[in-house]
Amino acid sequence: MGRHTEAKCKLCRREKEKLFLKGDKCFSEKCPVVRRAYPPGQHGKTQRVRISEYGIRLREKQKARRIYGLTERQFEGYFDKASKGKGATGDKLLEFLERRLDNVVFRLGFAASRQSARQIVHHGGVLVNGRKVDVPSFQVSADDQIKFSLKIVPLVKAMIEKSPDHTPPAWLVRSGAEEGKMASIPKREEIDAALEDHLIVEYYSR
């Protein structure tokens, strides 16, 4: 299964909650989840479907996949890696997802959405410890320094000026208008993703 090409606002409406896929629009009155708080489609407004236990787990997995913008194969790869690591599988899964370079750029407040952050990375605008990294899935490690190429700096500065109150999570530190670093590997309690990871684990353990 490929990456979703459906309108991102429809993905949020399908989950009946904001997944924050569209940057500034998600915080405005124009957000379709606020204006039309029901699933998309002809019968979305009157839809009354009882979801099975399997369906609940599937929806949580799909929600996580959509939040981080991953294909089915990519997401399964992260789960397989997490299930083979030390510690709780759900905790490790979220750790690997949060350590993606595109997510780190987004969490630091240098991009309005993960999709925007992914584009910045793809275009070679991000430097990790002084070296260009153009792979969004690159796993950032503790003490890694994040900077930007000269062509991207104006874009990043504009984003910071637009959201002066943005506060990165405890495991990330922003130094100046265009630099940041991963202070430590994120712990589950430090990850504010609105996900019930145990349901994802149960889905793959069926």
C-alpha positions as CSV (number, residue, x, y, z in Angstrom):
1,M,0.0,0.0,0.0
2,G,1.4,3.4,-1.0
3,R,1.4,6.7,0.8
4,H,-2.0,8.3,1.0
5,T,-2.8,10.8,-1.8
6,E,-6.2,11.7,-0.3
7,A,-6.7,15.3,0.9
8,K,-5.0,15.5,4.3
9,C,-8.0,17.3,5.8
10,K,-10.1,14.3,4.9
11,L,-7.7,12.0,6.7
12,C,-8.2,14.1,9.9
13,R,-12.0,14.0,9.4
14,R,-11.9,10.2,9.0
15,E,-10.1,9.9,12.3
16,K,-12.5,12.5,13.8
17,E,-9.6,14.5,15.3
18,K,-6.8,16.8,14.2
19,L,-3.7,15.0,13.1
20,F,-2.0,18.4,12.4
21,L,-1.0,17.5,8.8
22,K,-1.6,20.9,7.3
23,G,0.5,23.3,9.5
24,D,-1.1,26.7,10.2
25,K,-4.5,25.6,8.8
26,C,-4.9,23.1,11.6
27,F,-4.9,26.0,14.1
28,S,-7.3,28.2,12.2
29,E,-11.1,28.4,12.0
30,K,-10.8,27.1,8.5
31,C,-9.8,23.6,9.8
32,P,-12.4,21.2,8.3
33,V,-12.3,19.1,11.5
34,V,-13.8,22.1,13.3
35,R,-16.2,23.1,10.6
36,R,-17.3,19.5,9.7
37,A,-16.7,17.2,12.6
38,Y,-17.8,14.1,10.9
39,P,-16.2,11.5,8.5
40,P,-16.0,12.5,4.8
41,G,-18.3,11.0,2.2
42,Q,-22.0,11.1,1.2
43,H,-23.2,9.5,4.5
44,G,-20.5,10.8,6.8
45,K,-22.7,13.1,8.7
46,T,-25.3,10.4,9.6
47,Q,-22.9,7.5,9.7
48,R,-23.5,5.3,12.8
49,V,-21.1,2.3,12.6
50,R,-20.2,0.2,15.5
51,I,-16.4,-0.5,15.2
52,S,-15.1,-4.0,16.2
53,E,-12.1,-4.5,18.5
54,Y,-10.0,-5.2,15.4
55,G,-11.3,-2.1,13.8
56,I,-10.3,0.0,16.8
57,R,-6.8,-1.3,16.6
58,L,-6.6,-0.8,12.9
59,R,-7.8,2.8,13.2
60,E,-5.1,3.5,15.8
61,K,-2.4,2.0,13.5
62,Q,-3.7,4.0,10.6
63,K,-3.8,7.2,12.6
64,A,-0.2,6.8,13.7
65,R,0.9,6.0,10.1
66,R,-0.9,9.2,8.8
67,I,0.5,11.4,11.6
68,Y,4.1,10.5,10.6
69,G,3.3,10.3,6.8
70,L,4.5,6.8,6.3
71,T,3.6,4.0,3.9
72,E,2.3,0.7,5.2
73,R,5.7,-1.0,4.5
74,Q,7.6,1.8,6.2
75,F,5.4,1.6,9.3
76,E,5.6,-2.2,9.5
77,G,9.4,-1.9,9.3
78,Y,9.5,0.4,12.3
79,F,7.2,-2.0,14.2
80,D,9.5,-5.0,13.4
81,K,12.5,-3.1,14.5
82,A,10.8,-2.0,17.7
83,S,9.6,-5.6,18.5
84,K,13.2,-6.8,18.3
85,G,14.6,-4.1,20.5
86,K,14.9,-3.9,24.3
87,G,12.0,-2.5,26.3
88,A,8.3,-2.2,25.6
89,T,7.5,-2.5,21.9
90,G,5.1,0.5,21.9
91,D,7.6,2.7,23.6
92,K,10.4,1.8,21.1
93,L,8.0,2.2,18.1
94,L,7.3,5.8,19.1
95,E,10.9,6.5,19.9
96,F,12.0,5.4,16.3
97,L,9.2,7.5,14.8
98,E,10.1,10.6,16.8
99,R,13.8,10.3,16.0
100,R,13.1,10.6,12.3
101,L,14.9,13.6,11.0
102,D,11.8,15.2,9.4
103,N,10.0,14.8,12.7
104,V,12.8,16.3,14.7
105,V,12.9,19.4,12.3
106,F,9.1,19.7,12.8
107,R,9.2,19.2,16.6
108,L,11.9,21.9,16.9
109,G,9.5,24.3,15.3
110,F,11.5,24.8,12.1
111,A,8.6,23.7,9.8
112,A,4.9,24.1,10.0
113,S,4.2,20.4,9.4
114,R,6.0,17.1,9.0
115,Q,5.4,17.2,5.3
116,S,7.0,20.6,5.1
117,A,10.0,19.3,7.2
118,R,10.2,16.3,4.8
119,Q,10.5,18.6,1.8
120,I,13.2,20.7,3.5
121,V,15.2,17.5,4.2
122,H,14.6,16.1,0.7
123,H,16.0,19.3,-0.9
124,G,19.2,19.0,1.1
125,G,18.5,21.9,3.4
126,V,19.4,20.1,6.7
127,L,22.8,19.5,8.2
128,V,23.4,17.0,10.9
129,N,26.7,17.5,12.7
130,G,27.8,19.7,9.8
131,R,27.0,17.1,7.1
132,K,24.1,17.3,4.7
133,V,21.5,14.6,5.2
134,D,18.7,14.4,2.6
135,V,17.0,11.3,4.0
136,P,13.8,12.1,6.0
137,S,13.9,8.7,7.8
138,F,17.5,9.3,9.1
139,Q,17.6,8.4,12.8
140,V,18.8,11.4,14.9
141,S,20.9,10.4,18.0
142,A,21.5,12.1,21.3
143,D,23.7,15.2,21.0
144,D,23.3,15.4,17.2
145,Q,23.4,19.0,16.1
146,I,20.8,20.2,13.5
147,K,21.5,23.2,11.3
148,F,20.4,24.4,7.9
149,S,21.9,25.3,4.6
150,L,22.2,29.0,3.7
151,K,19.3,28.7,1.1
152,I,16.9,27.4,3.8
153,V,17.9,29.7,6.7
154,P,15.5,32.5,5.6
155,L,12.6,30.1,5.4
156,V,13.4,28.7,8.9
157,K,13.8,32.2,10.4
158,A,10.4,33.2,8.9
159,M,8.8,30.1,10.5
160,I,10.3,30.9,13.9
161,E,9.1,34.5,13.7
162,K,5.6,33.2,12.8
163,S,5.4,30.9,15.8
164,P,7.5,32.7,18.6
165,D,5.7,30.8,21.4
166,H,6.6,27.3,20.1
167,T,8.3,25.2,22.8
168,P,10.1,22.0,21.7
169,P,9.7,18.9,23.8
170,A,12.1,18.3,26.7
171,W,14.3,16.0,24.7
172,L,15.0,18.7,22.0
173,V,16.8,22.0,22.5
174,R,16.6,24.9,20.1
175,S,19.6,27.3,20.2
176,G,19.1,30.5,18.2
177,A,16.8,31.0,15.2
178,E,18.2,28.2,13.0
179,E,20.0,25.6,15.2
180,G,18.9,22.8,17.5
181,K,20.0,19.5,18.9
182,M,18.6,16.3,20.3
183,A,19.5,16.5,24.0
184,S,18.5,12.9,24.8
185,I,16.6,9.9,23.3
186,P,12.9,10.6,23.8
187,K,11.1,8.6,26.6
188,R,7.5,7.6,26.2
189,E,6.3,10.2,28.8
190,E,8.1,12.9,26.8
191,I,6.3,12.2,23.6
192,D,3.0,14.0,23.3
193,A,1.7,12.1,20.3
194,A,-2.0,11.4,21.0
195,L,-1.6,7.7,20.3
196,E,-2.5,4.5,22.2
197,D,0.5,2.5,21.2
198,H,-0.7,-0.6,23.0
199,L,-3.5,-0.8,20.4
200,I,-1.0,-0.8,17.6
201,V,1.0,-3.6,19.3
202,E,-2.2,-5.6,19.7
203,Y,-3.0,-5.0,16.0
204,Y,0.3,-6.5,14.9
205,S,0.1,-9.3,17.5
206,R,-3.3,-10.6,16.3
